[in-house]
Amino acid sequence: MLNKEITEQKFAHFSEFLFRHTGIVLGENKSYLVRSRLSALMHQFQFDDINALISSVISQQSAEITHAAIDVMTTNETLWFRDNYPFDILKRTILPSLSDVGRPIKIWSAACSSGQEPYSIAMTFSEYCEQSLSQRMNMDIVASDLSTTMIEKCNAGVYDELSLSRGGLTPQRRNQFFDIQNDGQSIVKPELKRLIKFQVHNLNDTHLVTNKYDVIFCRNVLIYFSPEVKEKILQHFAASLNKGGILFLGASESIGTANAYFNLIRCEKGLYYKLKD
Ligand SMILES: C[S@@+](CC[C@H](N)C(=O)[O-])C[C@H]1O[C@@H](n2cnc3c(N)ncnc32)[C@H](O)[C@@H]1O
């Protein structure tokens, strides 16, 4: 008989573990969420008691089990050109303002999930270069996520019909930036992929020195963190941006107490943040 009932104590220990490792806060009544996500791993790792699986995750005896548990606890929902306006602002305002920097433009897509965000940034850049006939501009995109599975998916750059249909991929963009494989799935073209370096990175590890960026996208992830962790991460972003650097958050997210570092810029279609001088 499989036991999928999590004891209160195990739930408390798991919540504490997840918070310490990722910054993700589980609400008190989220035991059902842990149960539904972790029970999928019981068969894979041959546990018949979910509490024993949780003990194994917390003890970190097996990196594979711990990573798999963290992976299933993250929410990876994403879309091509999600919310549109960040890519519009990038094309119309930010790229023109950086056209004379004389070095590659540096962009960080932090918490990039399965790659739709960084690939949308790369497509935006490519379209901008075509429209403005700019041969000289170059872009380096770093795209990171906590989940190894997501980073593997990003690196593969292979998407099925369903995921291609979600968001703002026009038929023209599909033609221009993807090749269709024999199995019917589509793969991102190498010229787009070469703009992006994918890496596993935990946003909670703010002690790690990062590069300096012109623009950081960190969208639809800060909502999972406590106010303290969120402020720590935003402070880290401020230190990782070049002078006048830009930060995009998710459409329903706000900067909260980190407004000491950023000015809010409102424009017709949405808002973004600019590093204070
Ligand atoms: C909802 S997705 C957002 C993807 C994309 N930014 C967007 O807006 O479409 C959230 C992503 O954050 C990642 N994530 C969660 N906690 C993280 C952490 N501590 N460090 C880095 N990434 C994290 C998850 O793995 C997931 O892929």
The ligand as an SDF file (V2000), in Angstrom:
LIG
                    3D

 27 29  0  0  0  0  0  0  0  0999 V2000
    6.5750   30.7810  -13.8350 C   0  0  0  0  0  0  0  0  0  0  0  0
    8.1810   30.4800  -14.4970 S   0  0  0  0  0  0  0  0  0  0  0  0
    8.5140   32.0330  -15.2690 C   0  0  0  0  0  0  0  0  0  0  0  0
    9.2520   31.8830  -16.5810 C   0  0  0  0  0  0  0  0  0  0  0  0
    9.4730   33.1920  -17.3650 C   0  0  0  0  0  0  0  0  0  0  0  0
   10.3080   34.1080  -16.6270 N   0  0  0  0  0  0  0  0  0  0  0  0
    8.1520   33.8540  -17.7220 C   0  0  0  0  0  0  0  0  0  0  0  0
    7.8020   34.8750  -17.1450 O   0  0  0  0  0  0  0  0  0  0  0  0
    7.4500   33.3230  -18.5860 O   0  0  0  0  0  0  0  0  0  0  0  0
    9.1530   30.5510  -13.0090 C   0  0  0  0  0  0  0  0  0  0  0  0
   10.5170   29.9020  -13.1460 C   0  0  0  0  0  0  0  0  0  0  0  0
   11.2930   30.2630  -11.9920 O   0  0  0  0  0  0  0  0  0  0  0  0
   12.1590   29.1960  -11.6850 C   0  0  0  0  0  0  0  0  0  0  0  0
   12.6210   29.3490  -10.2910 N   0  0  0  0  0  0  0  0  0  0  0  0
   11.9220   29.1320   -9.1400 C   0  0  0  0  0  0  0  0  0  0  0  0
   12.6960   29.3780   -8.0800 N   0  0  0  0  0  0  0  0  0  0  0  0
   13.9090   29.7780   -8.5610 C   0  0  0  0  0  0  0  0  0  0  0  0
   15.1430   30.1620   -7.9580 C   0  0  0  0  0  0  0  0  0  0  0  0
   15.2820   30.1970   -6.6330 N   0  0  0  0  0  0  0  0  0  0  0  0
   16.1820   30.4790   -8.7630 N   0  0  0  0  0  0  0  0  0  0  0  0
   16.0540   30.4450  -10.1210 C   0  0  0  0  0  0  0  0  0  0  0  0
   14.9190   30.0960  -10.7430 N   0  0  0  0  0  0  0  0  0  0  0  0
   13.8570   29.7570   -9.9720 C   0  0  0  0  0  0  0  0  0  0  0  0
   11.3120   27.9590  -11.9390 C   0  0  0  0  0  0  0  0  0  0  0  0
   12.1030   26.8050  -12.1520 O   0  0  0  0  0  0  0  0  0  0  0  0
   10.5030   28.3760  -13.1690 C   0  0  0  0  0  0  0  0  0  0  0  0
   11.0890   27.9120  -14.3530 O   0  0  0  0  0  0  0  0  0  0  0  0
  1  2  1  0
  2  3  1  0
  2 10  1  0
  3  4  1  0
  4  5  1  0
  5  6  1  0
  5  7  1  0
  7  8  2  0
  7  9  1  0
 10 11  1  0
 11 12  1  0
 11 26  1  0
 12 13  1  0
 13 14  1  0
 13 24  1  0
 14 15  1  0
 14 23  1  0
 15 16  2  0
 16 17  1  0
 17 18  1  0
 17 23  2  0
 18 19  1  0
 18 20  2  0
 20 21  1  0
 21 22  2  0
 22 23  1  0
 24 25  1  0
 24 26  1  0
 26 27  1  0
M  CHG  2   2   1   9  -1
M  END
$$$$
